[in-house]
């Protein structure tokens, strides 16, 4: 059975696996290639810890990432107060 839990609740090994597997996150320290094309894009998360705390992952009963799932569910926190389109509070 698969459960969805916040990344901040993963064990340390699963956290590191999530950080390595999901490389397209956009934090103040990590600007992915998709965001480099438009410098007006603002960071979706303050840092990796913020991303983990606001992202849900599919995990197995043993607490490992479920390899059948190739996506996670994130809710951006917009630490600079702007959304992707430059409007305060604008979400996807």
C-alpha positions as CSV (number, residue, x, y, z in Angstrom):
1,X,0.0,0.0,0.0
2,X,1.2,3.5,-0.9
3,X,0.9,6.5,1.3
4,X,1.6,10.2,0.6
5,X,3.6,12.0,3.2
6,X,5.4,15.3,3.5
7,X,9.1,15.2,2.6
8,X,9.9,16.7,6.1
9,X,8.6,13.4,7.6
10,X,10.8,11.1,5.4
11,X,13.7,9.4,7.0
12,X,17.1,10.9,6.1
13,X,17.9,8.3,3.4
14,X,14.5,8.9,1.7
15,X,15.0,12.7,2.0
16,X,18.4,12.5,0.2
17,X,16.8,10.2,-2.5
18,X,14.0,12.7,-3.1
19,X,16.5,15.6,-3.4
20,X,18.5,13.5,-5.9
21,X,15.5,12.3,-7.9
22,X,13.4,15.5,-8.2
23,X,16.0,18.0,-9.5
24,X,13.5,20.5,-11.1
25,X,12.6,22.2,-7.8
26,X,13.2,25.9,-7.7
27,X,14.6,27.3,-4.5
28,X,16.6,30.5,-3.8
29,X,19.7,28.3,-3.9
30,X,18.7,26.1,-6.9
31,X,17.5,27.6,-10.1
32,X,16.6,24.9,-12.6
33,X,17.2,25.2,-16.3
34,X,13.4,25.8,-17.0
35,X,13.5,28.9,-14.9
36,X,16.8,30.2,-16.3
37,X,15.1,31.2,-19.6
38,X,13.1,33.9,-17.8
39,X,14.9,35.8,-15.0
40,X,11.5,37.3,-13.9
41,X,10.5,33.9,-12.4
42,X,10.8,34.0,-8.6
43,X,11.8,31.1,-6.4
44,X,9.0,28.7,-5.4
45,X,10.7,27.7,-2.2
46,X,13.2,29.3,0.2
47,X,15.5,26.2,0.3
48,X,15.4,22.4,0.1
49,X,14.0,22.1,3.6
50,X,11.1,24.4,2.6
51,X,10.6,22.3,-0.5
52,X,10.5,19.1,1.5
53,X,8.1,20.5,4.1
54,X,5.7,21.5,1.3
55,X,6.0,18.5,-1.0
56,X,4.2,15.1,-0.6
57,X,5.9,11.9,-1.8
58,X,4.5,8.4,-2.4
59,X,6.1,6.0,0.1
60,X,5.9,2.3,0.8
61,X,5.1,0.8,4.2
62,X,8.8,0.6,4.9
63,X,9.1,4.4,4.5
64,X,11.0,4.3,1.2
65,X,10.0,6.3,-1.9
66,X,7.7,4.2,-4.0
67,X,9.6,3.6,-7.2
68,X,6.3,3.2,-9.1
69,X,5.7,7.0,-8.8
70,X,7.7,9.4,-10.8
71,X,6.2,12.6,-9.5
72,X,5.6,14.5,-6.2
73,X,3.0,17.0,-5.2
74,X,4.4,20.4,-4.3
75,X,2.6,23.6,-3.0
76,X,5.0,26.6,-3.6
77,X,5.5,29.0,-0.7
78,X,6.7,31.9,-2.8
79,X,9.2,33.2,-0.2
80,X,9.6,36.5,-2.0
81,X,5.9,37.0,-2.0
82,X,5.5,36.6,-5.8
83,X,4.2,33.9,-8.0
84,X,5.6,32.7,-11.3
85,X,3.9,35.5,-13.2
86,X,5.1,38.2,-10.8
87,X,1.8,38.6,-9.1
88,X,1.6,38.4,-5.3
89,X,-0.1,35.1,-4.3
90,X,-0.4,33.9,-7.9
91,X,-0.2,30.1,-8.0
92,X,0.1,27.8,-11.0
